[in-house]
């Protein structure tokens, strides 16, 4: 589990686009939470947005980890 967390942090911080995605994803959840707490949005919107965000994060992070590992392996083979 600790290896996955470390690889996830490295994958999310590997490029500016990934960092922007990471911050934007967190910001969307915080905005939805704030809207629910303020009474401007129903609770069910949060219960849909949060799991969708988690699934998307896991899918993209696993994809990026695999891409980074393959790129690292190919760079090692080229030397």
URFENUR-V946990 format. One record per residue. N is the residue number from 1. RES is the residue in three letters. SS is DSSP state (H for helix, E for strand, - for the rest). PHI is phi in whole degrees, -180 to 180 (none if undefined). NEAR is the number of other C-alpha atoms within 8 Angstrom. Layout:
BEGIN
N & RES & SS & PHI & NEAR
N & RES & SS & PHI & NEAR
END
This chain:
BEGIN
1 & UNK & - & none & 4
2 & UNK & H & -65 & 5
3 & UNK & H & -64 & 6
4 & UNK & H & -62 & 7
5 & UNK & H & -63 & 8
6 & UNK & H & -65 & 8
7 & UNK & H & -64 & 9
8 & UNK & H & -65 & 11
9 & UNK & H & -63 & 8
10 & UNK & H & -66 & 8
11 & UNK & H & -67 & 12
12 & UNK & H & -72 & 12
13 & UNK & - & -101 & 9
14 & UNK & - & -73 & 8
15 & UNK & - & -144 & 7
16 & UNK & H & -61 & 7
17 & UNK & H & -63 & 6
18 & UNK & H & -68 & 11
19 & UNK & H & -64 & 11
20 & UNK & H & -62 & 8
21 & UNK & H & -59 & 8
22 & UNK & H & -60 & 9
23 & UNK & H & -68 & 8
24 & UNK & H & -66 & 8
25 & UNK & H & -62 & 9
26 & UNK & H & -65 & 8
27 & UNK & H & -66 & 8
28 & UNK & H & -61 & 8
29 & UNK & H & -64 & 12
30 & UNK & H & -64 & 8
31 & UNK & H & -66 & 8
32 & UNK & H & -63 & 12
33 & UNK & H & -62 & 9
34 & UNK & H & -64 & 8
35 & UNK & H & -65 & 10
36 & UNK & H & -67 & 12
37 & UNK & H & -66 & 7
38 & UNK & H & -79 & 7
39 & UNK & - & 83 & 7
40 & UNK & - & -91 & 7
41 & UNK & - & -141 & 9
42 & UNK & - & -72 & 8
43 & UNK & H & -63 & 7
44 & UNK & H & -63 & 6
45 & UNK & H & -65 & 9
46 & UNK & H & -65 & 12
47 & UNK & H & -68 & 8
48 & UNK & H & -92 & 8
49 & UNK & H & -66 & 10
50 & UNK & H & -66 & 9
51 & UNK & H & -66 & 8
52 & UNK & H & -63 & 8
53 & UNK & H & -63 & 10
54 & UNK & H & -63 & 8
55 & UNK & H & -63 & 8
56 & UNK & H & -63 & 8
57 & UNK & H & -61 & 8
58 & UNK & H & -64 & 8
59 & UNK & H & -61 & 8
60 & UNK & H & -67 & 8
61 & UNK & H & -64 & 11
62 & UNK & H & -63 & 9
63 & UNK & H & -62 & 8
64 & UNK & H & -67 & 10
65 & UNK & H & -62 & 11
66 & UNK & H & -63 & 8
67 & UNK & H & -62 & 8
68 & UNK & H & -66 & 9
69 & UNK & H & -65 & 8
70 & UNK & H & -66 & 8
71 & UNK & H & -63 & 8
72 & UNK & H & -65 & 8
73 & UNK & H & -64 & 8
74 & UNK & H & -67 & 8
75 & UNK & H & -66 & 8
76 & UNK & H & -70 & 7
77 & UNK & H & -73 & 6
78 & UNK & H & -74 & 5
79 & UNK & - & -78 & 4
END
